[in-house]
Amino acid sequence: MKVGDLVRSLHALDSVGLGVILEISEPQLINPNACPYKIHWFTDNGGVSSYEPSWNRGSWLEVIG
């Protein structure tokens, strides 16, 4: 994954749908328990969501397209 990728949340407890990767914490990529991907989330209808950008694990994300 890279900055600018469109991603979908796969986390079962997360109600957000689509987002874009804003930042990647390179040092955290080697830590299997870290959340190195900062995501700006959008609503399903294409508008901006009320969610603040959040840090996520790669296993919680699916790259779209």
C-alpha positions, -999 to 999 in steps of 0.1 A, spaced: 0 0 0 11 36 -6 0 71 0 -29 80 -22 -43 45 -24 -81 42 -21 -89 16 6 -120 -1 21 -122 -10 58 -124 -47 65 -125 -42 103 -157 -58 116 -163 -32 143 -156 -2 120 -186 14 103 -167 35 78 -165 24 42 -139 40 19 -109 62 26 -76 73 12 -41 67 27 -27 101 39 5 90 56 25 58 63 47 55 94 77 37 79 92 26 113 59 10 123 58 -12 91 80 -38 108 59 -40 139 31 -66 134 9 -50 161 12 -14 148 -12 7 128 12 24 103 -15 37 78 -32 70 84 -65 71 66 -89 99 57 -124 83 56 -153 92 33 -190 83 37 -205 57 14 -223 84 -6 -191 102 -16 -193 130 9 -167 138 36 -174 119 68 -174 132 103 -146 107 112 -111 121 120 -82 105 101 -73 73 119 -43 50 121 -50 14 108 -33 -19 103 -28 -33 68 -49 -63 77 -79 -40 83 -76 -25 48 -83 -36 12 -69 -15 -17 -96 -6 -42 -87 -5 -79 
